[in-house]
Amino acid sequence: MKRSLRASLLSAAILPFFAGLALSQQQLNELQLCNGGDGLFIYSDPTPGTPGTSNPATDDFVWKVFPGAVLRVPDANGPHQAELNGMTLNFYDTDWTTDSPMGDRVFTRGQVSATPDVTEPDFTDPNGAILILGTWGTFAPGAGNPCLLPGDPLGCGGPCPPPGFVVGYGAEFNLAGGTGPNGGLLLTADGATDFVVTTFLPAGMTFSSGPPGSCGSGDYSLEDLHSGNVFGGGPASPGETQVATTSGNSPYGGFAIAGGAANGDATDEVQDQPAEFQHMVVEGSSSTDPVANPTTGTTGLGLASLRFPISNGGGGTNNFGCKIVSSAHLGHFGFVFGTAVPQLPYPGLQLLGMDFLVNLADPLANTTSSFWNGTLAPVINGGPPFDDAVLVCVQLPLPATVIGLQFEFNFQPFTLDFATFLFDSGGSAHTLML
């Protein structure tokens, strides 16, 4: 069963973050894996299940996969764990006069689905965790009906948006009181284990099947902001441009209706719900995606960074680049080594205070690092204290001789603090060049 209804959105009021008792050393280094949200999906109407509970056997739920390919930390002999410190959530509502709940988030490893090319959540994961936010989305400080913001910046003209639209906001928050040393959630980051975030839709929501609600669109909270061509696409927002799979299903997300079989996202779509980690993050970028633009909402960091299309269809190649995110290294010199040979097995190679997971024997390492380097600069992201420091590295063309080949491309970021002459190492990632 497929999603049959879609809603357009008005630009949200932004909540900086939901800050619990966070420790001062906590970092929120963002991993996007999405080119930017374009629209919102509606699922069952009414939504099934029992209010106040989340049950994969009966409920609607949607998930996003952060693959092991981008989660390998440089910690030598282990324990090969990353600390998830926060996420960016989206909350839109058709009726702001009621205390609509937010969906529960469940954090698990992934598993191979019976649905071709799909990775789905493994709800038997003994280390799984659940985040229950209740009605925080309605009553958080600074929240409330975005149509009633001073000056009416969304152009609602009253307490309701124009017909066919729904209003809401995005909120960056941090975890506190978790199992990690900085209050976050520890998860396996060995390069082979997928991390899945599942959102359960609250039971009993209605869109057109119940009372009209205060704005004529029922009482339905929408949190599944998606990038995808199904919302109209266009040059500014083309959805995702990863290489298609044989089945047409994406390995990086999906949904289930009323506890039924897993449905894969299409390869041109993915949920917009970034995860934020303690360690230094690197993420690929592709010339098939539009560049980052806050006005259009594009990030420049879509799924093509995981399944990269080598050929541009005109006899040449697309360009591939990367981005380092590490708020702990603001002002430091960053650089990235990229290689086309397999990564080193753990414990990697320790040299000059750096922990190498990429193999420097590949001459490509020196070539890429000569282009992929520079100073990490600040990006205002809702803080302080949780602003990012980033280095956006130039996108490079591939040689035409690799057109028609398939191989893994591996890359890993490092930093140097010239004040102390200390190096630091980030987690590695790899991309399928197809």
C-alpha positions in Angstrom: 0.0 0.0 0.0 1.4 3.4 -1.0 1.0 6.8 0.4 -1.8 8.5 -1.4 -2.0 12.0 0.0 0.5 14.8 0.1 0.4 18.2 1.7 2.3 21.3 0.7 4.1 23.3 3.4 4.7 26.9 4.3 8.2 27.9 5.5 8.5 27.2 9.2 9.4 29.2 12.2 12.6 27.8 13.5 13.2 26.6 17.1 16.9 26.8 17.8 17.2 23.6 19.8 15.6 21.6 22.6 18.4 21.7 25.1 18.2 19.3 28.1 21.0 19.1 30.6 23.6 18.8 27.9 27.3 18.6 28.8 29.5 21.5 27.7 31.6 19.3 25.4 28.7 17.9 23.5 28.9 18.4 19.7 26.1 18.3 17.1 28.0 17.5 13.9 25.3 17.1 11.3 25.0 14.2 8.8 22.3 15.2 6.2 22.0 12.5 3.5 19.2 14.5 2.0 19.1 17.3 -0.6 16.4 19.2 1.4 12.8 18.7 2.2 10.2 19.4 -0.5 6.9 18.2 1.0 5.0 16.2 3.6 3.4 12.8 3.3 0.1 11.7 4.9 -0.4 8.1 5.7 -3.5 6.2 7.0 -6.6 8.3 7.7 -7.4 7.7 10.5 -4.1 6.4 11.8 -4.3 3.0 13.4 -3.1 1.7 16.7 -3.6 2.5 20.4 -3.1 6.1 21.5 -0.1 6.5 23.7 1.7 3.4 22.4 3.9 2.5 19.5 3.5 -1.0 18.0 5.2 -2.1 14.7 2.6 -4.8 14.4 -0.3 -2.4 14.1 0.9 1.2 13.5 2.0 3.3 10.6 5.7 4.1 10.7 8.4 5.6 8.5 12.2 5.3 8.7 15.4 6.7 7.5 18.7 4.7 7.2 22.1 6.1 8.0 24.2 3.3 6.4 27.3 1.8 7.9 29.1 3.2 4.8 29.1 6.6 6.6 29.5 5.4 10.1 33.0 4.2 10.8 34.8 5.8 13.7 38.6 5.9 14.1 39.0 4.2 17.5 41.7 1.6 16.8 40.8 -1.5 18.8 37.3 -0.4 19.7 34.6 -0.4 20.9 33.7 1.1 17.4 30.9 3.3 18.7 29.6 6.7 17.8 27.6 9.0 20.0 24.4 10.3 18.6 23.8 13.7 20.4 20.8 15.1 18.6 18.6 15.4 15.5 16.6 17.9 13.6 12.9 17.1 13.7 10.0 18.6 11.7 6.5 19.2 13.2 3.6 20.4 11.1 -0.1 20.3 12.2 -3.4 20.8 10.6 -5.1 22.0 13.8 -3.0 24.0 16.3 -5.9 24.4 18.7 -5.4 20.8 20.0 -2.4 19.2 21.9 -1.3 17.0 19.0 1.5 14.5 20.0 4.7 14.0 18.2 5.6 10.6 16.9 7.8 8.3 19.0 11.3 7.9 17.6 12.9 4.4 17.8 16.7 4.0 17.3 17.8 0.5 16.1 20.2 -1.2 13.8 19.0 -2.1 10.3 18.3 -5.4 8.8 17.8 -6.7 5.2 14.1 -6.6 4.3 12.1 -9.1 2.3 11.3 -6.1 0.0 14.1 -5.9 -2.6 17.0 -3.5 -2.0 15.4 -2.2 1.2 17.0 -2.0 4.7 14.4 -1.9 7.4 14.5 -1.4 11.2 15.4 -4.3 13.4 13.0 -4.0 16.3 14.7 -7.0 18.0 17.9 -5.0 18.5 18.8 -5.5 22.2 20.5 -2.0 22.2 17.5 -0.2 20.7 16.2 2.9 22.3 13.0 5.0 22.1 12.5 8.8 22.4 9.1 9.9 23.5 8.4 13.6 23.1 4.6 13.6 23.7 3.1 17.0 23.1 6.4 18.8 23.2 6.0 19.9 19.6 2.9 22.0 20.5 4.0 23.4 23.8 7.8 23.8 23.5 9.1 27.2 24.3 8.6 29.4 21.2 6.2 26.9 19.6 2.5 27.4 18.9 0.6 28.2 15.7 3.1 29.6 13.2 0.3 31.4 11.5 0.0 33.6 14.6 3.6 34.8 14.6 4.0 38.6 14.9 3.8 40.3 11.5 2.4 37.1 9.8 5.6 36.2 8.1 4.1 33.1 6.5 1.2 35.1 4.9 -1.6 33.1 6.5 -3.9 36.1 6.9 -5.3 34.6 10.1 -5.0 31.4 12.3 -5.2 29.1 9.3 -2.9 28.7 6.2 -4.2 29.0 2.7 -6.2 25.9 1.4 -3.9 23.0 0.6 -1.1 24.1 2.9 0.0 23.1 6.4 2.2 25.1 8.7 4.9 24.0 11.2 8.6 24.3 12.0 11.9 22.5 12.3 13.6 22.1 15.7 17.2 21.1 16.3 17.5 19.4 19.7 20.1 17.6 21.7 19.9 14.4 23.8 20.8 14.4 27.4 21.1 11.7 30.0 22.0 9.0 27.5 24.5 6.2 27.6 27.3 8.2 26.0 30.0 10.2 27.8 28.4 13.4 26.6 24.8 12.5 27.3 24.0 11.1 23.9 23.1 7.6 22.6 25.9 5.2 21.8 25.5 3.2 18.6 27.7 0.8 16.6 29.8 2.6 14.1 32.1 -0.1 12.6 31.4 0.7 8.9 29.2 -2.4 8.5 26.2 -1.7 10.8 23.3 0.5 9.5 21.6 2.9 11.9 17.9 3.4 11.5 15.6 6.1 12.9 11.9 5.1 12.9 9.1 7.5 13.5 5.7 6.0 14.6 2.7 8.0 13.6 0.4 8.8 16.6 -2.8 6.7 16.6 -6.2 8.3 16.0 -5.2 11.2 13.8 -7.7 12.2 11.1 -7.3 14.3 7.9 -10.6 13.9 6.0 -12.1 10.9 7.8 -13.1 12.8 11.0 -14.3 16.3 12.2 -13.1 19.2 10.0 -11.0 20.7 12.8 -10.3 24.4 13.3 -8.9 24.8 9.7 -11.0 22.3 7.7 -8.2 19.7 7.4 -8.9 17.5 10.3 -6.4 17.1 13.2 -3.3 15.5 11.8 0.3 16.1 12.7 2.8 15.6 9.9 6.5 14.9 10.6 7.7 13.1 7.5 9.3 16.0 5.6 10.6 14.4 2.4 12.9 15.3 -0.5 11.4 13.9 -3.7 10.4 14.6 -7.3 6.8 13.6 -6.4 6.4 17.1 -4.9 7.2 18.8 -8.2 10.9 18.8 -8.5 12.4 21.4 -10.8 16.0 22.8 -11.1 16.1 24.2 -7.6 14.7 21.0 -5.9 15.2 17.9 -8.1 14.7 15.3 -5.3 17.4 12.8 -4.9 19.8 11.8 -7.7 21.3 8.6 -6.5 21.8 5.8 -9.1 18.6 3.8 -9.2 18.5 0.2 -8.0 17.1 -2.7 -10.0 13.8 -2.7 -8.1 13.5 1.1 -7.9 13.5 0.9 -4.1 15.9 3.0 -2.1 18.2 1.4 0.4 17.9 4.4 2.7 14.3 4.7 3.8 10.8 3.3 3.7 7.4 3.0 5.5 4.8 0.5 6.7 1.1 0.9 6.8 -0.8 -0.6 9.8 2.1 -2.9 10.6 2.2 -4.3 7.1 5.0 -5.2 4.8 7.9 -2.8 4.3 7.6 -0.3 1.4 10.8 1.2 0.1 11.1 4.8 -0.7 11.7 5.5 -4.3 15.4 6.2 -5.2 14.6 9.9 -5.9 13.4 10.5 -2.4 14.4 10.4 1.2 13.3 11.7 4.6 14.7 15.1 5.7 15.8 14.3 9.3 19.5 14.9 9.9 21.3 13.1 12.7 24.1 14.8 14.7 27.1 13.1 16.2 30.0 13.8 18.6 32.7 12.8 16.2 34.0 14.7 13.1 31.7 13.9 10.2 32.5 13.8 6.5 29.8 13.6 3.8 30.1 13.4 0.0 28.5 15.9 -2.5 27.7 15.5 -6.1 27.3 17.9 -9.0 24.0 16.2 -9.8 22.5 18.0 -6.8 22.0 21.8 -6.7 24.3 23.6 -4.3 23.3 24.5 -0.8 20.8 27.4 -0.8 18.9 28.4 2.4 16.2 30.1 0.3 15.2 27.0 -1.6 16.1 24.6 1.2 18.6 22.6 -0.7 21.6 21.2 1.2 23.9 20.0 -1.6 24.2 16.7 0.3 21.9 14.2 -1.3 21.8 10.5 -1.7 24.1 10.7 -4.7 26.9 10.9 -2.2 26.1 7.2 -1.4 25.3 5.9 -4.9 27.2 8.3 -7.2 26.4 8.4 -11.0 29.8 8.5 -12.7 28.6 9.4 -16.2 26.9 12.7 -17.0 25.3 11.2 -20.1 27.3 13.4 -22.4 30.6 11.6 -22.6 32.0 13.2 -19.5 31.7 12.6 -15.7 29.8 14.2 -12.9 31.9 15.9 -10.1 32.3 14.6 -6.6 33.3 16.6 -3.5 32.8 16.5 0.2 32.1 18.5 3.4 33.7 18.2 6.9 31.5 19.1 9.9 33.1 19.5 13.3 32.2 22.2 15.7 35.1 21.3 18.0 37.6 22.3 15.2 36.5 25.8 14.4 39.4 27.6 12.8 41.5 24.5 12.4 43.0 23.4 9.1 41.0 20.5 7.7 41.9 18.1 4.9 40.5 14.9 3.4 42.2 11.9 1.9 40.2 10.0 -0.8 41.2 6.6 -2.1 39.9 4.0 -4.6 41.4 1.1 -2.7 39.7 -0.7 0.2 39.9 0.8 3.7 42.3 -0.6 6.2 40.9 -3.1 8.7 40.8 -2.1 12.3 42.9 -1.0 14.2 43.9 1.1 11.1 47.2 2.9 11.0 48.3 5.3 13.8 50.7 8.0 12.7 51.6 11.5 14.1 48.5 11.4 16.3 46.2 10.5 13.4 44.2 7.3 13.1 44.0 6.3 9.4 41.2 4.1 8.1 41.9 5.0 4.5 44.9 3.4 2.8 47.5 6.0 2.0 49.3 3.6 -0.4 46.8 4.8 -3.0 48.4 7.7 -4.9 44.9 9.2 -5.2 45.2 10.1 -1.4 47.7 12.8 -2.1 45.9 14.1 -5.2 42.6 14.5 -3.4 44.1 16.1 -0.2 45.8 18.7 -2.4 42.4 20.0 -3.4 40.3 19.0 -0.4 41.7 21.2 2.3 41.1 24.6 4.1 40.0 26.2 7.3 36.9 25.1 9.1 34.6 28.1 9.2 31.5 28.8 11.4 27.9 28.2 10.1 25.1 29.6 12.2 22.8 26.6 13.0 20.6 27.7 15.9 23.3 28.2 18.6 25.4 28.8 20.4 26.6 26.5 21.7 25.6 24.1 18.9 26.7 26.0 15.7 28.7 24.0 13.2 32.2 24.5 11.9 32.4 23.3 8.3 34.8 23.0 5.4 33.1 22.6 2.0 35.6 20.9 -0.4 35.6 21.5 -4.1 33.9 19.0 -6.4 36.3 17.3 -8.7 35.6 15.5 -12.0 36.4 11.9 -12.4 38.6 10.7 -15.3 36.5 9.6 -18.3 38.4 6.3 -18.3 36.2 5.1 -15.3 32.9 5.5 -17.1 31.3 2.1 -17.2 33.2 0.9 -14.1 31.9 0.2 -10.6 34.0 0.7 -7.5 34.1 2.0 -3.9 35.6 5.4 -3.2 36.7 5.9 0.4 37.4 9.2 2.2 38.3 10.4 5.7 38.8 13.9 7.2 41.5 15.2 9.5 42.3 18.4 11.2 45.4 20.3 12.4 45.4 22.9 15.1 48.4 25.2 14.2 48.3 26.7 17.7 49.2 23.3 19.3 50.3 21.3 16.2 47.9 18.5 17.2 46.1 16.4 14.6 42.7 14.9 14.9 40.9 12.2 12.9 37.3 11.9 11.7 35.1 9.0 10.8 35.5 7.6 7.3 32.9 7.1 4.6 32.6 5.3 1.3 30.6 5.9 -1.8 29.6 3.4 -4.5 30.7 4.9 -7.8 28.4 3.4 -10.4 
